[in-house]
Amino acid sequence: MKTEKEKMLAGEVYFGNDKELIAERLKAKKLLHKLNVTEYIMNGNSRNIVQQLLPNSNKRIYIEPPFHCDYGYNIYSGENVYFNVNCVILDSTKITIGSNVLIGPGVHIYSSTHPLDANERRTNQISKSVSIGSDCWIGGNAVICPGVTIGNGCTIGAGSVVTKDIPANSLAVGNPARVIRKLKE
């Protein structure tokens, strides 16, 4: 029988208030408190906190606090990734971010979602992985929804809500985001 964490990571319906998951979110929150309140600027201490919080991300990641995530260990990034202020990452399953990615202020990336059935939604959640390719720019206040893949070299306009995959080297804007033109490859 699978644990709730195993179900969560596999993208199956799971119970989010499982004791193990609550403990792991609490651990992340304690590290986030240190990053967002105690340190608040990127220095040696905050880099150490980020490495503990995001053990599967490259060391060359820069976060402007405040920053929020559920677990941290489900965020995988390449090098030269920059998060501006007020980013929220709901990482109940794998979120992959390539190298040389700029993430604007207030960007939200969600791998968590809920069943559409109201009765099932009362106790259950679902996770769908998210992937953002290398050399992307995600404009401020954009929302990346569960299950989305954004190809390499994309620009997502500020305030866009990305509900479907975006092919490589595309400029996508709007709500819902749609490709308005191809960018130079």
Secondary structure, DSSP 4 states (H G I P E B T S, - for coil): ---HHHHHHHT--B-TT-HHHHHHHHHHHHHHHIIIIII-S-SHHHHHHHHHH-TTB-S-EEE-S-EEES-STTEEE-SSEEE-TTEEEE-SS-EEE-SSEEE-TT-EEE-EE--SSHHHHTT-BEE--EEE-SS-EE-TT-EE-TT-EE-TT-EE-TT-EE-S-B-SSEEEETTTTEEEEEPP-
